[in-house]
Amino acid sequence: MARTPAPPGMIPYSQAIREGRIYLREWREAAGLSQEELALRLGVRHSAISRWESGKREITLTRLGKIAAEITPDGLLSTLFRDPAQPIAEHPTTAVDALEIIQLWRQLTPGKRLLAIDLLKGLRDL
């Protein structure tokens, strides 16, 4: 199966993990889970967890969302982009939140997307 290239200006998630932009291993350990325990919760082999954590295997946005739901206190995908060793107050809101917005956007019907755009325009004008 051919891999879909990352959109222009975006890097593959595996590269983000290798570069320390996504903290999979750190959040898993903070949750007190072994690779085997997380693998059982996700229905995958523990070797997949190892490869994802090392950035040796590509991971999808959907899978990252499922992992976040299992290992972060708030279950949010954007939390994986924050080092769990640092207090939350030290982390400003970043463009990483856009990944969550994209994930939610993809779940909307065309009609709901139009409503979302109208809502955002209204918030912008406040």
C-alpha positions as protocol buffer text, in pm:
chain_id: "A"
residue {
  index: 1
  type: MET
  ca { x: 0 y: 0 z: 0 }
}
residue {
  index: 2
  type: ALA
  ca { x: 140 y: 339 z: -98 }
}
residue {
  index: 3
  type: ARG
  ca { x: 178 y: 597 z: 174 }
}
residue {
  index: 4
  type: THR
  ca { x: -5 y: 924 z: 142 }
}
residue {
  index: 5
  type: PRO
  ca { x: 247 y: 1207 z: 157 }
}
residue {
  index: 6
  type: ALA
  ca { x: 204 y: 1474 z: 422 }
}
residue {
  index: 7
  type: PRO
  ca { x: 28 y: 1789 z: 301 }
}
residue {
  index: 8
  type: PRO
  ca { x: 256 y: 2079 z: 201 }
}
residue {
  index: 9
  type: GLY
  ca { x: 398 y: 2248 z: 508 }
}
residue {
  index: 10
  type: MET
  ca { x: 314 y: 1949 z: 730 }
}
residue {
  index: 11
  type: ILE
  ca { x: 551 y: 1675 z: 841 }
}
residue {
  index: 12
  type: PRO
  ca { x: 458 y: 1308 z: 890 }
}
residue {
  index: 13
  type: TYR
  ca { x: 359 y: 1224 z: 1248 }
}
residue {
  index: 14
  type: SER
  ca { x: 643 y: 970 z: 1270 }
}
residue {
  index: 15
  type: GLN
  ca { x: 889 y: 1250 z: 1197 }
}
residue {
  index: 16
  type: ALA
  ca { x: 724 y: 1469 z: 1462 }
}
residue {
  index: 17
  type: ILE
  ca { x: 770 y: 1187 z: 1713 }
}
residue {
  index: 18
  type: ARG
  ca { x: 1137 y: 1142 z: 1621 }
}
residue {
  index: 19
  type: GLU
  ca { x: 1194 y: 1518 z: 1654 }
}
residue {
  index: 20
  type: GLY
  ca { x: 1040 y: 1525 z: 2001 }
}
residue {
  index: 21
  type: ARG
  ca { x: 728 y: 1716 z: 1898 }
}
residue {
  index: 22
  type: ILE
  ca { x: 491 y: 1437 z: 2004 }
}
residue {
  index: 23
  type: TYR
  ca { x: 539 y: 1277 z: 2347 }
}
residue {
  index: 24
  type: LEU
  ca { x: 388 y: 929 z: 2309 }
}
residue {
  index: 25
  type: ARG
  ca { x: 631 y: 739 z: 2533 }
}
residue {
  index: 26
  type: GLU
  ca { x: 634 y: 1011 z: 2799 }
}
residue {
  index: 27
  type: TRP
  ca { x: 253 y: 1023 z: 2824 }
}
residue {
  index: 28
  type: ARG
  ca { x: 225 y: 644 z: 2826 }
}
residue {
  index: 29
  type: GLU
  ca { x: 474 y: 626 z: 3111 }
}
residue {
  index: 30
  type: ALA
  ca { x: 300 y: 911 z: 3294 }
}
residue {
  index: 31
  type: ALA
  ca { x: -22 y: 708 z: 3268 }
}
residue {
  index: 32
  type: GLY
  ca { x: 160 y: 416 z: 3431 }
}
residue {
  index: 33
  type: LEU
  ca { x: 113 y: 186 z: 3132 }
}
residue {
  index: 34
  type: SER
  ca { x: 359 y: -50 z: 2974 }
}
residue {
  index: 35
  type: GLN
  ca { x: 374 y: -88 z: 2598 }
}
residue {
  index: 36
  type: GLU
  ca { x: 200 y: -424 z: 2639 }
}
residue {
  index: 37
  type: GLU
  ca { x: -85 y: -274 z: 2844 }
}
residue {
  index: 38
  type: LEU
  ca { x: -143 y: 8 z: 2595 }
}
residue {
  index: 39
  type: ALA
  ca { x: -128 y: -239 z: 2308 }
}
residue {
  index: 40
  type: LEU
  ca { x: -401 y: -448 z: 2472 }
}
residue {
  index: 41
  type: ARG
  ca { x: -622 y: -142 z: 2516 }
}
residue {
  index: 42
  type: LEU
  ca { x: -575 y: -45 z: 2151 }
}
residue {
  index: 43
  type: GLY
  ca { x: -598 y: -396 z: 2009 }
}
residue {
  index: 44
  type: VAL
  ca { x: -251 y: -388 z: 1851 }
}
residue {
  index: 45
  type: ARG
  ca { x: 80 y: -567 z: 1911 }
}
residue {
  index: 46
  type: HIS
  ca { x: 322 y: -415 z: 2157 }
}
residue {
  index: 47
  type: SER
  ca { x: 579 y: -397 z: 1877 }
}
residue {
  index: 48
  type: ALA
  ca { x: 351 y: -143 z: 1704 }
}
residue {
  index: 49
  type: ILE
  ca { x: 361 y: 75 z: 2016 }
}
residue {
  index: 50
  type: SER
  ca { x: 741 y: 51 z: 2019 }
}
residue {
  index: 51
  type: ARG
  ca { x: 767 y: 149 z: 1653 }
}
residue {
  index: 52
  type: TRP
  ca { x: 524 y: 440 z: 1693 }
}
residue {
  index: 53
  type: GLU
  ca { x: 709 y: 570 z: 1998 }
}
residue {
  index: 54
  type: SER
  ca { x: 1042 y: 558 z: 1815 }
}
residue {
  index: 55
  type: GLY
  ca { x: 898 y: 713 z: 1498 }
}
residue {
  index: 56
  type: LYS
  ca { x: 1000 y: 406 z: 1298 }
}
residue {
  index: 57
  type: ARG
  ca { x: 644 y: 338 z: 1189 }
}
residue {
  index: 58
  type: GLU
  ca { x: 397 y: 591 z: 1050 }
}
residue {
  index: 59
  type: ILE
  ca { x: 91 y: 659 z: 1262 }
}
residue {
  index: 60
  type: THR
  ca { x: -242 y: 807 z: 1156 }
}
residue {
  index: 61
  type: LEU
  ca { x: -421 y: 1101 z: 1309 }
}
residue {
  index: 62
  type: THR
  ca { x: -708 y: 868 z: 1401 }
}
residue {
  index: 63
  type: ARG
  ca { x: -470 y: 633 z: 1585 }
}
residue {
  index: 64
  type: LEU
  ca { x: -307 y: 926 z: 1765 }
}
residue {
  index: 65
  type: GLY
  ca { x: -653 y: 1033 z: 1882 }
}
residue {
  index: 66
  type: LYS
  ca { x: -724 y: 684 z: 2017 }
}
residue {
  index: 67
  type: ILE
  ca { x: -390 y: 678 z: 2196 }
}
residue {
  index: 68
  type: ALA
  ca { x: -454 y: 1022 z: 2346 }
}
residue {
  index: 69
  type: ALA
  ca { x: -789 y: 899 z: 2477 }
}
residue {
  index: 70
  type: GLU
  ca { x: -607 y: 616 z: 2659 }
}
residue {
  index: 71
  type: ILE
  ca { x: -298 y: 789 z: 2799 }
}
residue {
  index: 72
  type: THR
  ca { x: -369 y: 1159 z: 2856 }
}
residue {
  index: 73
  type: PRO
  ca { x: -572 y: 1291 z: 3150 }
}
residue {
  index: 74
  type: ASP
  ca { x: -798 y: 1499 z: 2926 }
}
residue {
  index: 75
  type: GLY
  ca { x: -809 y: 1255 z: 2632 }
}
residue {
  index: 76
  type: LEU
  ca { x: -721 y: 1534 z: 2389 }
}
residue {
  index: 77
  type: LEU
  ca { x: -495 y: 1482 z: 2091 }
}
residue {
  index: 78
  type: SER
  ca { x: -321 y: 1816 z: 2142 }
}
residue {
  index: 79
  type: THR
  ca { x: -201 y: 1700 z: 2484 }
}
residue {
  index: 80
  type: LEU
  ca { x: 37 y: 1456 z: 2311 }
}
residue {
  index: 81
  type: PHE
  ca { x: 227 y: 1761 z: 2183 }
}
residue {
  index: 82
  type: ARG
  ca { x: 299 y: 1881 z: 2536 }
}
residue {
  index: 83
  type: ASP
  ca { x: 572 y: 1738 z: 2756 }
}
residue {
  index: 84
  type: PRO
  ca { x: 396 y: 1581 z: 3057 }
}
residue {
  index: 85
  type: ALA
  ca { x: 692 y: 1670 z: 3279 }
}
residue {
  index: 86
  type: GLN
  ca { x: 614 y: 2041 z: 3244 }
}
residue {
  index: 87
  type: PRO
  ca { x: 322 y: 2208 z: 3421 }
}
residue {
  index: 88
  type: ILE
  ca { x: 27 y: 2297 z: 3199 }
}
residue {
  index: 89
  type: ALA
  ca { x: 57 y: 2667 z: 3284 }
}
residue {
  index: 90
  type: GLU
  ca { x: 392 y: 2681 z: 3103 }
}
residue {
  index: 91
  type: HIS
  ca { x: 235 y: 2575 z: 2773 }
}
residue {
  index: 92
  type: PRO
  ca { x: 71 y: 2844 z: 2564 }
}
residue {
  index: 93
  type: THR
  ca { x: -201 y: 2745 z: 2321 }
}
residue {
  index: 94
  type: THR
  ca { x: -32 y: 2649 z: 1996 }
}
residue {
  index: 95
  type: ALA
  ca { x: -117 y: 2576 z: 1636 }
}
residue {
  index: 96
  type: VAL
  ca { x: -110 y: 2209 z: 1730 }
}
residue {
  index: 97
  type: ASP
  ca { x: -473 y: 2254 z: 1832 }
}
residue {
  index: 98
  type: ALA
  ca { x: -539 y: 2277 z: 1459 }
}
residue {
  index: 99
  type: LEU
  ca { x: -495 y: 1899 z: 1441 }
}
residue {
  index: 100
  type: GLU
  ca { x: -791 y: 1855 z: 1671 }
}
residue {
  index: 101
  type: ILE
  ca { x: -993 y: 2098 z: 1465 }
}
residue {
  index: 102
  type: ILE
  ca { x: -910 y: 1904 z: 1149 }
}
residue {
  index: 103
  type: GLN
  ca { x: -1012 y: 1578 z: 1314 }
}
residue {
  index: 104
  type: LEU
  ca { x: -1346 y: 1725 z: 1420 }
}
residue {
  index: 105
  type: TRP
  ca { x: -1397 y: 1895 z: 1083 }
}
residue {
  index: 106
  type: ARG
  ca { x: -1365 y: 1562 z: 901 }
}
residue {
  index: 107
  type: GLN
  ca { x: -1648 y: 1422 z: 1112 }
}
residue {
  index: 108
  type: LEU
  ca { x: -1892 y: 1699 z: 1014 }
}
residue {
  index: 109
  type: THR
  ca { x: -2146 y: 1673 z: 736 }
}
residue {
  index: 110
  type: PRO
  ca { x: -2128 y: 1942 z: 465 }
}
residue {
  index: 111
  type: GLY
  ca { x: -2424 y: 2124 z: 619 }
}
residue {
  index: 112
  type: LYS
  ca { x: -2264 y: 2127 z: 964 }
}
residue {
  index: 113
  type: ARG
  ca { x: -1939 y: 2253 z: 814 }
}
residue {
  index: 114
  type: LEU
  ca { x: -2125 y: 2559 z: 684 }
}
residue {
  index: 115
  type: LEU
  ca { x: -2269 y: 2618 z: 1030 }
}
residue {
  index: 116
  type: ALA
  ca { x: -1924 y: 2583 z: 1185 }
}
residue {
  index: 117
  type: ILE
  ca { x: -1784 y: 2843 z: 945 }
}
residue {
  index: 118
  type: ASP
  ca { x: -2064 y: 3084 z: 1033 }
}
residue {
  index: 119
  type: LEU
  ca { x: -2000 y: 3026 z: 1404 }
}
residue {
  index: 120
  type: LEU
  ca { x: -1628 y: 3093 z: 1366 }
}
residue {
  index: 121
  type: LYS
  ca { x: -1695 y: 3412 z: 1171 }
}
residue {
  index: 122
  type: GLY
  ca { x: -1926 y: 3527 z: 1448 }
}
residue {
  index: 123
  type: LEU
  ca { x: -1661 y: 3455 z: 1713 }
}
residue {
  index: 124
  type: ARG
  ca { x: -1400 y: 3639 z: 1509 }
}
residue {
  index: 125
  type: ASP
  ca { x: -1621 y: 3948 z: 1496 }
}
residue {
  index: 126
  type: LEU
  ca { x: -1680 y: 3962 z: 1875 }
}
